[in-house]
């Protein structure tokens, strides 16, 4: 499957889930609650990163672009409308990153909807307990692992792209053509990612240390979620949520 087909398929999967949320408002509301809790959890997990440091900026990029409760309908619509142009307008490495982002978005939405369905069924009033028990009911550990690995791969690719001579200038020159082609949301994502990881990469090994931090903390929580007694994970989740700003 080529880049355009992959992007269109991923966007179609996400749109099908959005239709479900529109047709069943209780599911839409449950999905939004799951996303809000996960965004808080992410903020709490990385609350120790210096507010003015490059790691904080990188964490914010991950939160806003990959873990957020934001509505990505505009970016998805652009992806679907001109998916074939991505390969023609952007360098191959950049197009592949866009493709990985589309696949990640579809997987994330699928997991969020699965947890939301389980959460609605459980009807547990405590948010931490309900979230943990919903995840255990859904399972899909392999998909959650794949989600993490894809996030890390996108981060590593962003860091690698910052080292390519002239790419930042090329991206800046792409603003006009990208806007004319209806790719402004994708353009913003790429420029934001490039600038964020460029600031991290100014420190020797900075990008690698940041991604290792993401891997270590997310993997620990995942192992706790799937392997430990539910009460242990609920306790840890409450602690993390209490740190969220």
C-alpha positions as CSV (number, residue, x, y, z in Angstrom):
1,X,0.0,0.0,0.0
2,X,1.5,3.4,-1.0
3,X,1.5,6.5,1.1
4,X,-1.7,8.0,-0.3
5,X,-3.7,4.8,0.2
6,X,-2.4,4.4,3.7
7,X,-3.3,7.9,4.6
8,X,-6.8,7.6,3.1
9,X,-7.5,4.3,4.8
10,X,-6.4,5.7,8.2
11,X,-8.5,8.8,7.8
12,X,-11.5,6.7,6.8
13,X,-11.2,4.6,9.9
14,X,-11.0,7.7,12.1
15,X,-14.0,9.3,10.4
16,X,-16.1,6.1,10.9
17,X,-15.4,6.4,14.7
18,X,-16.3,10.1,14.6
19,X,-19.6,9.2,13.0
20,X,-20.3,6.7,15.8
21,X,-19.5,9.4,18.3
22,X,-21.9,11.8,16.5
23,X,-24.7,9.2,16.2
24,X,-24.3,8.0,19.8
25,X,-23.6,11.1,21.9
26,X,-23.0,9.0,25.1
27,X,-20.1,7.3,23.3
28,X,-18.8,10.6,22.1
29,X,-18.9,12.0,25.6
30,X,-17.1,8.9,26.9
31,X,-14.4,9.2,24.3
32,X,-13.8,12.8,25.3
33,X,-13.6,11.9,29.0
34,X,-11.0,9.2,28.2
35,X,-8.9,11.7,26.1
36,X,-9.1,14.3,28.9
37,X,-8.0,11.9,31.5
38,X,-5.1,10.6,29.3
39,X,-4.0,14.2,28.6
40,X,-3.9,14.9,32.4
41,X,-2.1,11.6,32.9
42,X,0.6,12.6,30.4
43,X,1.0,16.0,32.0
44,X,1.4,14.4,35.4
45,X,3.9,11.8,34.2
46,X,6.2,14.5,32.8
47,X,5.5,17.2,35.4
48,X,9.1,17.1,36.6
49,X,10.5,18.3,33.2
50,X,11.8,21.9,33.6
51,X,9.1,24.4,32.4
52,X,11.5,26.4,30.3
53,X,13.7,23.5,29.1
54,X,13.8,21.8,25.7
55,X,12.4,18.6,27.2
56,X,9.3,20.4,28.3
57,X,8.8,21.7,24.8
58,X,9.2,18.2,23.4
59,X,6.8,16.8,25.9
60,X,4.3,19.6,25.0
61,X,4.7,18.6,21.3
62,X,3.9,15.0,22.1
63,X,0.9,16.1,24.3
64,X,-0.5,18.5,21.7
65,X,0.1,16.5,18.6
66,X,-0.1,12.9,19.7
67,X,-1.9,12.5,23.0
68,X,-4.2,15.5,23.0
69,X,-8.0,15.7,23.3
70,X,-7.8,18.2,20.4
71,X,-10.0,17.7,17.4
72,X,-7.8,16.8,14.5
73,X,-10.7,16.9,11.9
74,X,-9.0,19.7,10.0
75,X,-5.7,17.9,9.6
76,X,-7.5,14.6,8.8
77,X,-9.6,16.3,6.1
78,X,-6.5,17.7,4.5
79,X,-4.8,14.3,4.6
80,X,-7.7,12.7,2.9
81,X,-8.3,15.4,0.3
82,X,-4.8,15.6,-1.1
83,X,-3.2,12.4,0.2
84,X,-1.7,11.8,-3.2
85,X,0.0,15.2,-3.2
86,X,2.0,14.4,0.0
87,X,4.4,12.3,-1.8
88,X,4.8,14.9,-4.6
89,X,5.1,18.0,-2.4
90,X,7.2,16.8,0.5
91,X,10.6,15.0,0.6
92,X,10.2,11.2,0.8
93,X,11.3,11.0,4.5
94,X,8.8,13.7,5.4
95,X,6.0,11.9,3.5
96,X,6.8,8.7,5.4
97,X,6.5,10.6,8.7
98,X,3.1,11.9,7.6
99,X,2.1,8.4,6.8
100,X,3.2,7.1,10.2
101,X,1.3,9.9,11.8
102,X,-1.9,8.9,10.0
103,X,-1.5,5.3,11.1
104,X,-0.8,6.3,14.7
105,X,-3.9,8.6,14.7
106,X,-6.2,5.7,13.5
107,X,-4.7,3.3,16.1
108,X,-5.0,5.9,18.9
109,X,-8.6,6.6,18.1
110,X,-9.4,2.9,18.0
111,X,-7.9,2.4,21.4
112,X,-9.6,5.4,22.8
113,X,-13.0,4.3,21.5
114,X,-12.5,0.8,22.9
115,X,-11.7,2.1,26.3
116,X,-14.6,4.5,26.1
117,X,-17.0,1.6,25.3
118,X,-15.7,-0.5,28.2
119,X,-15.8,2.5,30.5
120,X,-19.5,3.1,29.7
121,X,-20.3,-0.5,30.3
122,X,-18.5,-0.6,33.7
123,X,-20.3,2.6,34.9
124,X,-17.6,2.9,37.7
125,X,-17.8,6.4,39.3
126,X,-14.1,6.6,40.3
127,X,-12.2,7.9,37.2
128,X,-8.9,6.1,38.0
129,X,-10.5,2.7,38.8
130,X,-12.9,3.0,35.9
131,X,-10.1,3.8,33.5
132,X,-7.9,0.9,34.7
133,X,-10.7,-1.6,34.7
134,X,-11.8,-0.5,31.2
135,X,-8.3,-1.0,29.8
136,X,-8.1,-4.5,31.4
137,X,-11.5,-5.3,29.8
138,X,-10.3,-4.1,26.4
139,X,-6.9,-5.8,26.5
140,X,-5.1,-5.1,23.2
141,X,-1.7,-4.9,24.9
142,X,0.0,-5.5,21.5
143,X,-1.8,-2.5,20.0
144,X,-0.9,-0.3,23.0
145,X,2.8,-1.4,22.6
146,X,2.6,-0.7,18.9
147,X,1.2,2.8,19.7
148,X,4.1,3.5,22.0
149,X,6.7,2.2,19.4
150,X,5.1,4.3,16.7
151,X,5.2,7.5,18.9
152,X,8.9,6.8,19.6
153,X,9.7,6.2,16.0
154,X,8.0,9.4,14.9
155,X,10.0,11.3,17.6
156,X,13.3,9.6,16.5
157,X,12.5,10.4,12.8
158,X,11.8,14.1,13.7
159,X,15.2,14.2,15.5
160,X,16.9,12.6,12.5
161,X,15.3,15.1,10.1
162,X,16.7,18.0,12.1
163,X,20.2,16.8,11.2
164,X,19.6,16.9,7.4
165,X,21.3,20.0,5.9
166,X,18.8,22.5,4.4
167,X,15.6,20.7,5.4
168,X,14.5,23.5,7.7
169,X,14.9,26.0,4.9
170,X,13.1,23.6,2.5
171,X,10.2,23.3,5.0
172,X,10.0,27.1,5.2
173,X,9.9,27.4,1.5
174,X,7.1,24.8,1.4
175,X,4.7,27.1,3.3
176,X,3.2,28.7,0.2
177,X,2.8,25.6,-1.9
178,X,1.5,23.6,1.1
179,X,-1.1,26.3,1.9
180,X,-2.2,26.5,-1.7
181,X,-2.5,22.7,-1.8
182,X,-4.6,22.7,1.4
183,X,-1.8,21.2,3.5
184,X,-1.4,24.0,6.1
185,X,-2.2,21.8,9.1
186,X,0.3,19.1,8.1
187,X,2.8,21.9,7.4
188,X,2.3,23.3,10.9
189,X,2.8,19.8,12.4
190,X,6.1,19.3,10.5
191,X,7.5,22.7,11.3
192,X,6.5,22.4,15.0
193,X,8.1,19.0,15.3
194,X,11.2,20.0,13.5
195,X,11.8,23.1,15.7
196,X,11.0,21.2,18.9
197,X,13.4,18.4,18.2
198,X,16.0,20.8,16.9
199,X,16.0,22.5,20.3
200,X,16.4,19.1,22.0
201,X,19.1,17.9,19.7
202,X,21.3,21.0,20.4
203,X,22.3,19.1,23.6
204,X,24.5,16.1,22.7
205,X,22.3,13.0,22.9
206,X,19.4,15.2,24.1
207,X,16.8,13.7,21.7
208,X,17.9,10.2,22.6
209,X,17.6,10.9,26.3
210,X,14.2,12.4,25.9
211,X,12.9,9.5,23.9
212,X,14.4,7.1,26.4
213,X,12.5,8.9,29.2
214,X,9.3,8.5,27.2
215,X,9.9,4.8,26.6
216,X,10.8,4.1,30.3
217,X,7.9,5.9,31.8
218,X,5.3,4.8,29.3
219,X,6.5,1.2,29.4
220,X,6.5,1.1,33.2
221,X,2.9,2.3,33.3
222,X,1.8,-0.1,30.6
223,X,3.4,-3.0,32.4
224,X,1.7,-1.9,35.6
225,X,-1.6,-1.6,33.8
226,X,-1.5,-5.1,32.2
227,X,0.5,-7.1,34.7
228,X,-0.2,-5.8,38.2
229,X,-3.2,-6.0,40.4
230,X,-5.7,-3.3,39.4
231,X,-5.5,-1.6,42.7
232,X,-1.7,-1.0,42.3
233,X,-2.3,0.7,38.9
234,X,-5.2,2.7,40.2
235,X,-3.1,4.0,43.1
236,X,-0.3,5.0,40.7
237,X,-2.7,6.7,38.3
238,X,-4.2,8.7,41.1
239,X,-0.7,9.8,42.2
240,X,0.1,10.9,38.6
241,X,-3.2,12.7,38.1
242,X,-2.5,14.6,41.3
243,X,0.7,16.0,39.7
244,X,-1.0,17.1,36.5
245,X,-0.9,20.9,36.0
